[in-house]
Structure formats: structure tokens, C-alpha cells
Amino acid sequence: MTENTHVSQSSNSSHKEKQDPTGRVGFVSLGCPKALVDSERILTQLKLDGYDIDSSYQGADVVVVNTCGFIDSAKQESLDAISEAMNENGKVIVTGCMGKGSDAQEILKQNPDVLSVSGPADYDSVMNAVHEYIPTNTIPKNQDPNYYSDLVPAQGVKLTPKHFAYLKISEGCNHRCSFCIIPHMRGDLVSRPISDVIVEAKQLVESGVKELLVISQDTSAYGIDVKYKLDFAEGKALETRMQDLAVALGELGIWVRMHYVYPYPHVDKMIPLMAEGKILPYLDIPFQHASPKVLKAMKRPAHSEKVLERIRKWREICPDLTIRSTFIVGFPGETEEDFQVLLDFLEEAQLDRVGCFTYSPVEGAPANELPDQVPEDIKLERQQRFMEAQALISAQRLQAKVGTTQTVLVDEVTPEGAVARSMADAPEIDGCVFIDGATHLLPGDFVVVEIEEADEYDLWGHLV
């Protein structure tokens, strides 16, 4: 899991008594890219309804906090953000992954005066709460009925830099992994119509986006819930499935990066598209473990041998393929033998980008009731050994890129030079390519660099 924090209010603003509504809304967005897209949709609707987004607690009539509830540390961050907003502003609407079940009760227990609490992607509840506290007929309005829609770009409000954007293709998940409560929070899989996804993607490209990051809870399952329904995008017949979506997105002439991909058999069909340059040669697959016993307890696919064979075949077809994954160590019942199986898998798989988390009990997850819980010190010790092993693998794989030329996308320009990413690097979770002295570049530029140095995570190079 990746956590990002996007905050649109100043933490040093002081609370003031509210006078007549001004139509200004503060916003705090916490959590993963999927939650970020929820925030973007709420902000877009706020702008369409005539509200302004305020950069301070003090200037806002009300503050919306979009929470994350995936693990305990994320929940605490959300509770802290709610308390801060209550102290600084006093009028707070809470939404997101903590807005359901016992987490919602905890929010109300700690902050009984919040105006509203709702779950993830519940846009209507958020807007109803905003309308109730700041009725649209009480804020200044332009008489032109199209005024506010003209102010909002076709692609909506985005919280990412202009040159990349997240494209969410579905909500929810049909899996019941024993360590996860995402289906409880976000429900079963609901795929968006492929025609709507393609329209949004084209609007983003027209707005200047150079990279689309396709996200969902389970990208490989896209369309299963609607039995791969046939749809039409600009007169072209497409089935609601990952492969058809990838083909269509690959025609837009930009980088397309696939995230949260379950290793279903049909993922094999994506590799030729990557080899042909239609979409980026990048797969984000959360394998979680390699021990069959642990995978069974996790209620995950339990065939690491087949995974290794598939990885070999993928790399034969697409040698430039980058594979990113995440793993959990210290899962209940994990023995030293199980952990060694994981280390052996890591050595053989030679994955490019890897994250490792210690098992963290999440309220409501079935894994909490499993026997043989692993002591915290052993979890941390295994995590350290895991990351040390992966650091050697990552360093070797990046060292092999020294002397090669790479097309990179510039994210930032500093007084020292440009910070960019290669095809192998997703924003905020993978490495960077540093280009010393290239201060004339702009974010969103594609340039070619020759790689001169590498460490465990990043590359350094010069412009070709």
C-alpha cells in the first residue's frame, strides 16, 4: 500500500467564529491514489456548484476531511487531521474509508460535533452536508448558468501535477484476503463503463497529461462484474476488460502505467502490448508472500512456482519489463521456514521494485483471529532482512542500466538540475532519475538521458 497526503489548508490558521457564508470550503485528502481520485471528484463537484476551495482553515466556512482507514497508523493520521480541523475551524465534514462501521463510531466519539460522517466514494453525502451548511442560494452567484461549469476544466479538478493523472477504472473488490477490509469499506467490484473511462482519458490527454496511471482495487478484474459487457467508445466496439482498455489507452500516444494487477492468466496477454510499446513495460503486482502455507492463510493464490515461470516467460517476451510488488512479513503462523521460502523467491524472481510491510492487525480482518501471531520484534527483524536482500537485488538491476540511454519524464526542476522518472518508475513509490545541470527543462518534458550512476533506488545521468 502507498500512502500520500494532499492537504489544501494551512495548519497555522486560527479558528474564528463563522459569519455569513462565503462559499469557501477547506479540504484535506489522505490515503492512497484511489482515495485521491475520490477527493478530486468531490472538489470538482464543489467547483461546479459554485464553491471556492480555501487554502486556510480560517477562511473556510467548512472543512472536508477525506480519511484513510487501511492500517492503524493511517487511521491515527486521519483522526489527528479531523481533530486539527475541528480545533482550527469547528465545522468539519468527514468522509472516506474511516467513515463506516466502528471507525465512524470512533470518529464521533472523539469528535461528537462533526457535521457529517460518510464512507468512501459517497459523493452525494458529502455534497448534501456541504449544501446543508452552506446552501447554494446563500453564496454569491454569477447569473450565467454556464459560468461555473466553464470555470472547471473538462477533466475536472486534479490534485496531481499537470503532466500525470490517476485513472480509476472501478470501485471495490471481490477478493476476501484475510488481512484486508477493503471490500467491507468499498464493497464488491463495480467496473466503470469502458466508454466513460476512455472519454476521461482523452480529456486528460487534451489537458496536457503525459502519463496515465490506471488504478483500482483489482485492475485485472475489470469488467468481471458486468460479464465483459460490450460498449462503444467513439464508435468503436470494446469489451469491458483490461486488455481492450489497454489497447485503447495505448493509442493515445502517452505513457500508460498499470497498477494493482492481480496475476490472473489473462495478464499474459498484456505483455506483448508492452513489448510493442503500446503501454509501459511495467506491472504492479502485489504478490504478498511466496510460502504456499502463508498464502493459503492469506486467502491468496498459492502457486509461487507458476509465478516464477510466468515471470521468466514475460521477460523473454518483454526484456525491459519492470515488476513492482509488495509483501507482508510476520503474518500469523509465518515460521522461519516460510520466511526463507519468501527470501528464496525474492532471489529467483529478481523483482525490480519491492515494498515490504510487517503484518498489522486491522479491526475487522479475519486474520486477527488466526493462531500463532508473530511477535513484533521478529516481524521487524524479518522486515529488515527482507529489505537488505532486496536492496542488493535492486542495486544489481539498476547497475545494469549504467551506460544505457533512457527516455525519462521530468517531474521537477531544482537549482541543481531536473528530477525525472524512467519507464520503470511510478511517481512517489519508485525511484528517480537525476539530471545534473538540466535547469532549462520543464515538468512534463520527455528527454533522453545516458545513465552514469546508480544506487539501490535511483539513477543519475546526463542529457543526450
C-alpha positions, 0 to 999 in steps of 0.5 A: 500500500502507498500512502500520500497526503494532499492537504489544501489548508494551512495548519497555522490558521486560527479558528474564528467564529463563522459569519455569513457564508462565503462559499469557501470550503477547506479540504484535506485528502489522505490515503492512497491514489484511489482515495485521491481520485475520490477527493478530486471528484468531490472538489470538482463537484464543489467547483461546479456548484459554485464553491471556492476551495480555501487554502486556510482553515480560517477562511473556510466556512467548512472543512472536508476531511477525506480519511484513510482507514487501511492500517492503524497508523493511517487511521491515527493520521486521519483522526489527528487531521479531523481533530486539527480541523475541528480545533482550527475551524469547528465545522468539519465534514468527514468522509472516506474509508474511516467513515463506516462501521466502528471507525465512524463510531470512533470518529464521533466519539472523539469528535461528537460535533462533526457535521457529517460522517460518510464512507468512501466514494459517497459523493452525494453525502458529502455534497448534501452536508456541504449544501446543508451548511452552506446552501447554494442560494446563500453564496454569491452567484454569477447569473450565467448558468454556464459560468461555473461549469466553464470555470472547471476544466473538462477533466475536472479538478486534479490534485496531481501535477499537470503532466500525470493523472490517476485513472480509476477504472472501478470501485471495490473488490471481490477478493476476501484476503484475510488481512484486508477490509477493503471490500467491507469499506468499498464493497464488491467490484463495480467496473466503470463503463469502458466508454466513460473511462476512455472519454476521461482519458482523452480529456486528460490527454487534451489537458496536457497529461503525459502519463496515465496511471490506471488504478483500482482495487483489482485492475485485472478484474475489470469488467468481471462484474458486468460479464465483459459487457460490450460498449462503444467508445467513439464508435468503436466496439470494446469489451469491458476488460483490461486488455481492450482498455489497454489497447485503447489507452495505448493509442493515445500516444502517452505513457500508460502505467498499470497498477494493482494487477492481480496475476490472473492468466489473462495478464499474459496477454498484456505483455506483448502490448508492452513489448510493442510499446503500446503501454509501459513495460511495467506491472504492479503486482502485489504478490504478498508472500511466496510460502504456499502455507502463508498464502493459503492463510492469506486467502491468496493464490498459492502457486509461487512456482507458476509465478516464477515461470510466468515471470521468466516467460514475460521477460523473454517476451518483454526484456525491459519489463519492470515488476513492482510488488509488495509483501507482508512479513510476520503474518500469523503462523509465518515460521522461519521456514516460510520466511526463507521460502519468501527470501528464496523467491525474492532471489529467483524472481529478481523483482525490480521494485519491492515494498515490504510491510510487517503484518498489522492487525486491522479491526475487522480482518479475519486474520486477527483471529488466526493462531500463532501471531508473530511477535513484533520484534521478529516481524521487524527483524524479518522486515529488515532482512527482507529489505537488505536482500532486496536492496542488493537485488535492486542495486544489481538491476539498476547497475545494469542500466549504467551506460544505457540511454533512457527516455525519462519524464521530468517531474521537477526542476531544482537549482541543481538540475531536473528530477525525472522518472524512467519507464520503470518508475511510478511517481512517489513509490519508485525511484528517480532519475537525476539530471545534473545541470538540466535547469532549462527543462520543464515538468512534463518534458520527455528527454533522453538521458545516458545513465552514469550512476546508480544506487539501490533506488535511483539513477543519475545521468546526463542529457543526450 
